[in-house]
Amino acid sequence: MEPKEREAEIISEILLKAASEPEFRNSLIRDPAAVLEMYNVSPQAKMVIKRTIIDLTQ
């Protein structure tokens, strides 16, 4: 699997987990940097996730 494909898969997993697990979602909203440090994704991927969470919570 290409690195970009793997990263897209990880982003998807994080967003699906945020959608289905309120506790994880709340942690991601409160401190996205700390939660995203647990995942091996690029800074760009982390920004995509942060923006998506912000968009979904407004």
C-alpha positions as CSV (number, residue, x, y, z in Angstrom):
1,M,0.0,0.0,0.0
2,E,1.2,3.5,-0.9
3,P,2.1,5.8,2.0
4,K,-0.6,8.3,0.9
5,E,-3.2,5.5,0.7
6,R,-2.2,4.3,4.2
7,E,-2.5,7.8,5.5
8,A,-5.9,8.3,4.0
9,E,-6.9,5.0,5.6
10,I,-5.7,6.3,9.0
11,I,-7.6,9.6,8.6
12,S,-10.7,7.6,7.8
13,E,-10.3,5.4,10.9
14,I,-9.8,8.4,13.1
15,L,-12.9,10.2,11.8
16,L,-15.0,7.1,11.9
17,K,-13.9,6.5,15.5
18,A,-14.8,10.1,16.3
19,A,-18.2,9.6,14.8
20,S,-19.0,6.5,16.7
21,E,-17.2,7.1,20.1
22,P,-18.3,10.2,22.0
23,E,-15.4,10.0,24.5
24,F,-12.8,9.8,21.7
25,R,-14.6,12.6,19.8
26,N,-14.6,14.9,22.9
27,S,-10.9,14.2,23.5
28,L,-10.2,15.1,19.8
29,I,-12.1,18.3,20.1
30,R,-10.5,19.3,23.5
31,D,-6.9,18.5,22.6
32,P,-6.5,17.4,19.0
33,A,-2.7,17.6,19.1
34,A,-2.4,15.2,22.0
35,V,-4.8,12.7,20.4
36,L,-3.2,12.9,17.0
37,E,0.3,12.3,18.4
38,M,-0.8,8.7,18.9
39,Y,-1.1,8.3,15.1
40,N,1.7,8.1,12.6
41,V,0.5,10.6,10.1
42,S,1.9,13.7,8.5
43,P,1.3,17.2,9.8
44,Q,-0.9,17.8,6.7
45,A,-3.1,14.8,7.6
46,K,-3.4,16.1,11.2
47,M,-4.5,19.5,9.8
48,V,-7.2,17.7,7.7
49,I,-8.5,15.9,10.7
50,K,-8.5,19.1,12.9
51,R,-10.3,21.1,10.2
52,T,-12.9,18.3,9.7
53,I,-13.5,18.1,13.5
54,I,-13.9,21.9,13.7
55,D,-16.3,21.9,10.7
56,L,-18.4,19.1,12.3
57,T,-18.6,20.8,15.7
58,Q,-19.8,24.2,14.5
